[in-house]
Amino acid sequence: MSKSLLALSVGLFCAAGAQAASFSTTTQSLGNVPAAACPTGPGNLSHNTDCAPLQGTVACGATGLATTAENSYYRRYVLAAGTTPGASVSSVHIGIESTTSGTGSDVTGMEVRIYTIPTGTALTTGALTLIGSAPFTSPDGNVLAELDLAISPAAVIDDPATKDIVVELFQPDLEPSASAFVFGSNSTGSGITYLRAPDCGANQPTDIASLGFPDVKIIAALAGQGLPVSLQDFTIE
């Protein structure tokens, strides 16, 4: 067989063996965890009322989420009038639905990122200004868990009167390592959850309800200094 025919045969085999990514939920039975109210009071912001993750997060990956492609979830916080300039985010509380390692070691590459965006501006990646981040890993088999991530140094919002806070929960393409990671969510609270998943055609943050999953509300609760007790809660098209 010629080298060109051999290369063609290998390419066709790989294409046939690869599974196209699509929006899916895990088929594992993960059980349940008790309800756990999100932190409230001065310095705490959350669109969710309950911070305990439940099975049901939608993500881009193989059917049943045996492996996951790149996924980023976003939550936007429009700060209340009178928020003090210099308010900051020092930690983010997230949920983890499931972790599956194809190598047996920790799943790596996930990151929480804090941005500002001009108030009234549509949520696109190009409109975001990064002000803080926290990378993290998750051990194989870690399911229905909660995690507090420190943002150090704290992410400072220099002008809350003209800027909103956006938090991104980023998970890299894990399909090459036959691994999967799924962020935690539940159906409580309000606010839009946005999902960006390039392999599934969502190249910009997209309202997850418009993808057919209105009850998926990603857990991303913020804590810091000078943050308001209440939020202006409205939809920005």
N, C-alpha and C positions, 0 to 999 in steps of 0.2 A: 504494500500500500504506500502511495506517495505521501510525503510530509503534508502536503496541502489537504489531501483527503483525510488523513489522520486528524489534522487540526479541525477540519469541518465536522468530523464524527464526534470528537470530544466536545466541541461547542454545542452541537445539537443535543448531546447527552446531558450536558450541564443545564441547558435551557429547559429540557424536559423535566429534569429533576428538581429545578427550583420552583418554589411555590410563590405565586404572585401575592404581594401584600394587599391586605384589605382591612377595613375597620371591623373589629371583632371584640368579643369579650372572652375571658378565660373559661374553659370548660372544666377546670378543676373544681372540686367541692372544697371550699376553704373554711366552712363553718361560720360562726358568728362571734362577735365580741360585744361586751356590754356598751351601752351608750356612754359617751363621755363629753360633757359640755365643753365647748371651746372657751378659753380664757376670756373674761370680760373685764371691763373697767378701764380706767385711764391707762393709756399706753398699749392697748390691745385692739387689734382690728381683725375681723373675720366676717366673710360673707356666709359661712356655715354657722349654724347654731350648735351642731354636734360635730365633734372632731374625730369620732371613731370611724375608721374606714369600713365599708361594707363591700362585698363582692359585686361587681357590675361595671367597673370602669371600662370604657371603650378605648381601644388603642389601635394603631396601625401595626399589622404584623401578619404572621401566618394564622390560618383559621384556628380558633381556640387559643390563640396567643401562646403557642408552644415556643415561638420566638417572636421578638418584637423589633420592628424597624425604628427609625428615629421618630420620637414624639416629643412635643413641647406643649405644655399646658400653661395658660395665662389667666391671672386674676387681676382685675383693675380696681383700684381704690380711689374714688374721688373724695378728697379730703373736705371736711366740714369748714365752713367759713370761720375765720379767726384762728385757724391752726398756726401755731408759732413758727416763724421762719427758723430753719435749723432743726426742725423735728427730724427724728432719725429712726431707722429700723435696725435693731440689734440681733434679732433672731426670727426664724420662720419655723412654724410648727406644721409638719406635713404628715400625710398618711401614706402607708405602703400597703398595696393590696397583695402583691406576690413577687417573689424573686426566684428565678430558676436559672442555675448556672450550668452551662454545657461543659464546663471544665472542672467543676467541683470546687473552685475557688470563689472568692467574693466577686460579685458583679460590680464593675467599676464604670466610671465615666459620667455618672449622674451629677447634676449641679442645680442649685437654686440660685437664681439671678434676680437682683432688684434693679429696677429702672425707674426713671421719670419719663413722662410724656406730657406735652402741652395739653392743658385742659381743653376739651372740645375737639381734639384731633382724633381721627380714626386710628384704631389700633393696627399698626403695621410695624414690621421689624425695623424699617428704616426710620420710623419716628421715635424710636426708643433710645434713651441715653443710659448706659450702664453706670450704676453707682455703688454696686456691691454684689458679692457672690459667695457661695459656699459649696465646694465639691463634696461628694460623699460616696460611700460604697454600701453595699447591702449583701449580707451573707446568703448563701444558697438556702432555700427553704424558709426565708423570712417572710411571713404572711400576716396580713391584717394587723400591722404594727403602726405605732406613731413614733415620730422622730422630731426632736428639736435641733435645729441647725443654727449655730452662731454665725452672724455676719460680722466679721472683724477685718478691718475697722468697720464701725457702724455705717450704714448707708444714709447719708444726710440729704434731706430734701430742702434745697436752698430757698425755694419760693413756693410754698404750698398754695398760695393764692392763684397761681397760674399753672401749676403742674400737678399731675396725678401720680400715684404710685402704681407700678405694674410689677407683679412678681411672676417669673417664669420658672416652671419646673421642667428641666431638660433631661431627656434620656437619649443616649446615642443609639445608633444602629447596632443592635446586638445580634443580628442574624448571622454574621460571619463566625461568631463563637458559639452558635446554637444556644444562645441564652435569651432570657426574657426578664424584663422588669416592668411592673405596672404600678403607677402611682395610685394612692388611695382616694376614694371619693365616697359620697353618700348623696342622699336626695334632699338634705335639709338646707334651710336658709334661702338666700336670694343671690342676685348678681349673676352675671354671665360667666360661664367657663368657656374659654377659647382654646382651640386645639390647632396646632400646626403640625402637619405630618406629610412631608414632601413625597414619600413613596406612595401615598394614597391620594395624591392630588391636591392636598391642602397646603399650598406653598406659603400662605400668610395665615396669621391667627384667624380662625373661623369659629363663629358661635357654634358650640357643640350641639345645641338644640336644632340648628338648621341642618345638621348631619343626621338627625333622627334620634337623638339621645338627650331629651330635655331633662331627664332626672339625674344625669351625671353632673355632680357639682364637686369639683376638685377641692380638696382640703389644702388651704394655704393661709394659715393664720399668722398675722404679724404681731411682733412685740417690739417696743422701743420707747423712746422718750419724746414727749410733746405731741404724741398722736392723739386725735380727738376720740372722745367716747362714742360719738355718733358719726355717721357718714351721710353725705348727700348721695342718695342712691337713685341713679337714673340711667337710662340706656343711651349710649352714644353710637349712632349709626355709622 
